[in-house]
Amino acid sequence: MSLSQEILWVRLVSFTLKGLSQSFAVVLFCFLIGIAVGSAVGKRFCERSGDLLRISAIVLAAAAAVDISLILLVPALVHWKIGLAGVLALVVLTAGIKSVMFPIAHHLGSQQSGSRIGRSVSKVYFGNIVGSTLGPIVMGYVLLDNLTVDACLLLVGLATGALSLACALRGRAFPVALASLVVVTMAAGLAWYESSGMVRAIALATERAIDLNMAPGLKINHIVQNRQGIVHTEATTDGMPDATLGGNIYDGRIAVDMAQNSNWLDRALVLIATHPNPERVLVIGLSTGAWARILSSSPRVKAMTVVEINPGYLEIIRQYPQVAGVLSDPRIHIEIDDGRRWLRRHPTEQFDLIVQNTTYYWRAYSTNLLSRDYMAQISSHLRPGGIVALNSTGSSDVLRTAEQVFAHVERRRSFVYGSHNDFSRPIASADAALRDLRLDDAPVFDDAAFQAGGLAHEMLHEPFVAPDQRYLAMSERPDVITDQNLLVEHAHGRLRDNFPGVYRRLDEWRRGGTGY
C-alpha cells in the first residue's frame, strides 16, 4: 500500500512542479524520511508492547483515516497557499504511519530465537519484496489507467483499513475492530467516487505556465487522467481559445485560425512554403491536434502519420470541432506509441516532413526527443529533400545539437529546422501552396494575409531569421545534447534559474576551478 501510494505522490508532485525531472527525487527524499521516522516509532512499540496485533490495528486504522482524508487535505493546503510544502509533509506523514508496521511485521512474522529464525525472517522479506513489487505495478499499469488519482488514494485507504480490521479481529481487539470497520465503510463509500478534486485544485492554484498569460476568470473545462499522465484544458473570460496543459504545463491553444494565429502555427506552415512536394508527413506528438490539423489543410499532403503516447488527448480532441477533423480525415493515421520506439520499429518509413511540437526542454524525459542520438534517428527517416521541424522552446542547446546532425539548419521563432538540403528560401510555387490551404472548405489565409505586413507575405519573404541572429533571445551556453548528459533537463534545466549560485559553483567545480 505504501509503495502504491508513492506512485501517486510522484504524480501529484510532478504535476505541481510542472514536470520537473527532480520531482521523483523530491518525493523519494520525503518518502525515505517517513520510513526512517516510522520505523523508529515501530521499534519502540516492539520494545514496550506485548499486544502487537492490537497496535497494528490502531496504526493501520490511523493510516487509512489519513489516506481517506487526503482528497480533502490536499485541496485545502493548496487553497491556503502552502500547496507543495503541505503535499511533501503529507508524503512524510503517510509513509511514516505505514512504516511503523515495518519492524512490527518482522516481530510478528519471524521467530525471535531458535534454529528456524533465518527461515522465518526470509519469509517476511519475501512477502515484503512481493508487496513492494506488486503495489507499484498494479497502481501504475492498471488502476491509474482506469481511475483518477483521488479514487486511487481512496482505494489505498480502503485496503489499509481492511488490513486494520483483519488485525483487530485476529487480536480480538473488538473496540478497535469497530473503529476500523467505520474507516473501511467510509473508504468503501468513497472509493468509486470519480473526482479530480486534487488535480483541479493544484491546476488552479499553481503558477501559470511560462508563456500562458491567462486572464482572470480561469476555468477548467476538461480533465483526462490515465497512466500516461494528466491532461486538462483551461478557458478564460477574455475570448481566447482554450489552452491545453499536459502535466500542468502549457501545450498550446486549441485553435487553427490563422487570422488570429494564437498558436503560432506559421511555424508549421512555413514548411509548406519551403518544401516542393510534402506528400508524406510524420507528426510526433499530437497534443490536441492543432498542428496536424493545420498541416492537413494542404492538398499536397497525401498521407500523415501521427504518433502520440497519451491516448487521453483523443478524448480532448473530440470535444472541440475545430480540431476534431484529425480523427476523421482518411489521410491521417494516429498511432498510440512512444515516438522514439515507433521510429525504431519502422526503420523503412520515409517522410518529406517530420514535425515535432514537443514540450518544454527542461521537463523530464525531454532529452529523449531532443538529443543528438534522436535527431540522427529521425534524420534516417527523411526522404531526399526532407525537412525536420523541432520546437526548441528557447533552448540554444537544441539549435546547437541540430547543427551537429543536419547540413542545413534554420530557425523561426522557437522552432529549429534541419535538412540535408538547402531550404532557406521559399519554393517557386510557395505563394500558390499557401493560397491552396483550406480547412472546412474555407481558405486558411485571406487575401489581406498576402499583402505587405500580412503573415503569409512575411512567410514568403522572410521565412527564417537571419543566420547571424539565429542565437538571439535563446538560452545561454549552447552545448550538444546527448542521451547520456541529460543537458536540457539538469545542467541547463529550469532548476538552474532558481538556484543560480549553486549551479555557478557547480560549473566551476566541473571545469576544475574552486567551486564546492
N, C-alpha and C positions, 0 to 999 in steps of 0.2 A: 504493500500500500504506500509506503514511504517513497520508494523509487518511482512508482507510478505518478505520485504527486510531484516529484521533482521534474518530470517531463512537462507537467502543466505549468509549474513555476517558470521554467525556461521559456515557455511560450509567452507567458504574461509579461515577464521582464523584457524579453526581446521585443515584444510589441510596444512596451513603454519606452524603450530606448531606440525604437525605430530601426531594429535590425542590426545594431552594432555587434560586431563579432565578439566583443568582450562580454556579451550578455551571459553566455553559458558559464564563463569563468566566475562572474559575479555570483550567480546562483549557486554554483558548486562551492564557492568560498563560504557563503552563508549556510549552506546545507551541512558542510563539514563541521562548522562551529556548532550547529544544532545537535549533530550526532555526538560531538565530544561532551557537550554540557549534559545532554540527556543521558548518555551512558554513565557519566559520573553520578548523576542522581540515582539511576538504576542500581549502581553498585552499592550505594548506601542502603537502599531498600533490601538488597540481598543480605547485607550485613546485619540489619536491625529487625527485619520482619520474618516471621515464620510462615505467614499465610500469603505466599506469593501469588496464588491464584486470585485471591481477593484483590490484592494490589494491582494485578494485571487487569482485572475487570474495571477497576476505577480509572487506571491510566488510559486504557483504550476507550472508555466512555468519554473521558475528557478530550482525548484526541478526536473522536468522532464529533463531539459537540463543536469543537473549533473548526473542523472541516466543513461542517454544515453551515456555520456562521460566516464562512469566507465570502459567500456570494453577497452578503450584506456588508461585511467589513471592508472589502476592497473598494467598492464604490464610495463608501463613506470616507475612507482615508484619502482617496483621490479628490473628493469634494472638499476636504479640509486642507488640500494643497500639500499633503505630505505623502503623496502617492508612492513614489519609488522607494523612499526610506521606509514607509509603512509596509509596503509589499515585501521588502527584504527582511524586515523584522518578522513578518508572518512566516517567511521561509525558515528562519531560525526557530521560531516557535513551533511550527508544525513538525519540522524534522526533530526538534528536541523532545517533544512529548512522545512521539513514536519510538525514539531511540532509548527512552527509559526501559523499553522492553528488551533491548539487546542483551544486557547482562542477565536479566530475569529469565529470558528464554534459555540461555545457556545453563542457568541454575536448575530450571525445571526439566530441561531435556537431556541432561547428561548426569552420569554418576559422579559424585564428588570424590570418590575414592574407590579402590579396588582394581581388579585386573581388567575390567571392561571399560575403564574410563576413556581410553583412547577411542574405542569404537563408538561410544555414546556421544563424545564430542564431535566426531566426524559426521555423525548423523545430523546433529544440529547445524553444522556448517554446510552439509549437503542441502538441507532444507533452506538455509539462508541463500545459497547460490541459486537454487531453483527459483525461489521467490524473487530475488533481485533481478534475475533474467526475465522471468515471465511477466512481471509487472510492467516494465517499460515496453515490452513487445506488444502486449495486449493493449496498453494505453496508446502507444504511438501508432500502431498499424491498424487497429480495429476501432477502438472507442472514439478516438479523435476524428476518425473518418465518418462517424455517424452521429456524434453528439457534440454539443458546444462545450467550451471549457467549463462553464458553470455546471452543466449536467455531469461532466466527468468528475468534478470536485465533489459533487453530491454523492456520486456512486462510491467514491473513495470513503466518504463519511459513512455511507450505508454499510460497506464491507467492514470497516473498522468497528462500527457499532455492533455488527453481528459477531465479530470476534470477542468483543467485550461481553456480550450476552452469553456466549459459549463458556467463557472463563468463569463468569459469575455462577452459572448453573452447575458447572463441574465442581466449583469450590463451595457450592451450597451457600453462596452469599446472596440470599434472596432479595434483600433491600437493594443491593447493587444491581441485581438482575432486573428489578423493576425499573430502575433508572436507565439501565442500558436498553430495555425494551422501549421506553419512551423515546430515547435517542434514535433507535432503529426505526421506529414508527415515523418520526419526523423526517428522517432521511428518505424512507420509502415513499412518503407522500410528496417529497420534492424532487426525487431523483430523476423523474421523467419530465420535469418542468423545463421545457426548452426555452432558455433565456440567454441573452447575450449581454446581461447587465454589466458585468465587469468590463468586457471589451468596449461596450458603448461608453461607459464612464471614463475609461482611460483615453479613448479616442477624443472625447470632447474636452478633456482636461489638459492633455499634453500639448506642448508647444507645436504649433502648426509646422508643416514641412517647410523646408528651406525656401522654396520659390513659390509657395502657395499662399498668397496673401488673401486669406479668407475674410470676408466681410462679416459684420455682426449678424446674428440670426442663424448660426450654423445648425444644420440639421442632418442627421444620418439617415439616409433613405434605405439602404440595403446592407446587410451583413451576411457574409458567407464564411463558414468555418469548416475546414476539413484538415486532414493530416498534413497537407502541403502548406497550410498557413491560414491566415485570416485576411479576407478582402472586404472592404466596405466602400460605399460611395457617400459623398458629402455634398450638400447643396446649401446655398446661401440665398439671402433675400436680394442680392444685387443683380439678379438676372443672368449671371454667368452659368454656363453649362456645369452639370455635376462633375465633381472631381472623383477620381478613383484612387484609393490608397491600398497598397498591398503591404501587409505587415506594419501598417500605420505610417507609411511613408508615401509621398506623392508619386503616383504612377502616370498621371496625365488626366486631361479632361475628356469627357465623353462627347466629342464634338468633331465634325468633319466640315464645318462651314469655313471655307477659305476666305470669305469676306471678313470674318472676324479673326480667323487664324489663332484662336486661343490655345491651340495645341502645338503651334509652330510646325505644322505639317509640311511646310515648304521644304523642311529638311529631308523629307521623303520624296516629294515631287521633283526636287532638283535632279533626282536620278532619271526621271522620265525625260528630262531635257538634255541629259548628257550621255545616255546610252541609246544607241541607234535602234535596237530591237530587243527590248526586255521581255522576252516571251515567258521565261521560267523564273519565278521569284520564290525565294525562301525567306520567311519571316520567323525569326527566333524570338519568342515572347509575344503572345497575343495580347495580354492585358485585356482591356475592354474593346479591342478591335478597331480603334480609330486608324491605326497605321495600315493594317491590312485592308481596311475599307477604302481608304483614300487611294492606295496603290491599285486596287481593283477597278478604280474609275477609268483606267487606261485600257482602251480596246486592244492595245498591243500586248497586254499581258494575257497569255493563253492558259497558264496554269500557275497556281500558287500553293505552296506547302507552308503551313503554319505549325510550328512546334511550341507547345505551351505545357509547362509542367503542372500547373494547377487547374484542374477542371472547374473549379469554382467560378472562374471568370466567365465560363459559358452561361452560368446562371445569371450573372450580372448582365451580360450582353442581351439576353432575351428580354430584359426589362426596358431596353432603350431602342426604339425604332431606327434612330439614325445610324446605329452600328449593327443592328440585328441582321442586316443583309449578308454579313460574312458567314452566317450559319446556313444560308440557303443558296449562296452563289455556287453554281456547279463547278466553277473553275477553282474554288478554294477547298483544299483538303486539310483538315485540322488533325494533328497528331498530339495526343496527350503523352508527353515524354520529356525527359531531360534533353535539352538541346544538344549538349556535347555527346551524350550517349547515342542520340538519334544519328548524328553525323558519323559516329564511329560504326554504327550498324548499317549505314547506307553509303559505303565508300564510293560507289559508282555514280551517285546522283550528282548532277552538274546543274548550275544555275547561272543566269545572267545577272541577277541581283540577289544579294544576301543582306537583309535589313534587320538590325537588332537595336531596338529601343529599350535597353535593359535599365535596371535600377541604378541608384547612386553607387559610385565606385567604392565608397567606404563601407558598404554593408557586407555582412557575412556572405561568403561564397562568391563575391563578385570576381575574384581572381579567376575563377573557372571560366568566365566569359570575357575576360579582358587580357589574359596573359599572351605572351609571345607563342607559347605552345598551342594555345587555342586558335590564335589568328593564323598560324601555319596550317592548322587543321581545316579551317573554313576556306583558306586560300586554295587548298586542293580540291574544293568543291566548286570552283569558279569555272565557267566556260571561258574560252578566249574572249577577251574584252570585258569580262565580268567585273562588277564593282561591289565592294563590301562597304556597308554603312554601319558605324558603331556610335552609340551615344557615350561620349567621354564624361558627361556631366561635369565638365570643367577640369578634368584631371589632365595635366600635361604628360603624366606617365603613359596614358592611353595613346596620346599622339606620338610620343617618342617610340613606344612599342610598335605602333603601326608602321613607322618609318623603318624599323628593322626588318619588317616582313614584306612590305609591298614596295615596288619600284616607284610608284606614283601615289602620293598622299595629298589630300586636300582637306579643308575644314570649312564648315558652315555652321555658325552659332556653336552649339555644344557638340555637334556631330563631327566625327572623323571618318573620312572616306579613303579606301585603299583599292588599288588595282595594279595589274602588271602592265597596263597600257595607259597612255596619257588620255585623261578625260577632263582636263581642266577647262575646256571651253565647250559651250553647248553645241549640239549637232546641228546640221543644216536645217533639219526639219523640226527643230525644237519648238518653234512657235506653233506649228500645226499640232505637234504632240500635246502641248498644253491646252490648246483650244479644243482638242478632241476629248478631253477628260469630262466624263459625265457620271453623275450619281442620281438614281431615280429619275432618269430622263431629263435631268436639268444639268446645264454646264457647271463645272466646278468653279471656273473663273468667269466673271462677267467682262464686258468689253473694257470697262474702266481699269481693270487689273493689268491690261496690256499697254496702258498709257503711261507716260513718264510719271514716276512716283508710285506706280502700282506694283503689287507684289510679283505678278507674272513678268512684268517688264524688268524688275530687278533680277529675277532668276535667270532671265535670258541674257542680261548684260553683265551682271556681277554674281555669278552663281556661288563663288567661294571667296574667302578672304585672301588678301594678297599674301604671297609667301613670306615676306618679311614681317607680317603681322600675325603669323599663324599661332604664336605662343602668347599673344596678348590676352590679358584677362583670364589666364588659366592659372592653376596652382603652380607653385614654385618647385625647384629641384627636380626636373624631369629625369626619370630613370626608366629602365626597361623592366616590365612586369614579367615574372616567370611563375610557373606553377609552384615553385619552391619558396620564393621570397615573400609571398603574400603582401606585396608592397603597398597596394592601394588600401587594403583593409587594416593594416597595422602601422607600418613605418610612416605612411603618408595619410593615414585614415583620419576620421573626424575627431577621434580622441586627442590627437595631437593639438588641435586648435584649443582644447580645453586645458591642456597642461603643457604650454609651450616651454617652460623652464626645464621640466623633466626631460622632454624629448630633445631639447638643445644639448643638455649634458649627455644624454644617451648617444646622440650623434657624435659628440666629441670623443666619447669612450670608444665607439666603433672605429673612428679614424685614428685611434691611438693617442688621443690627447688626454687631458686631465679628466674631465667628466666626473663620473662617480668612481 
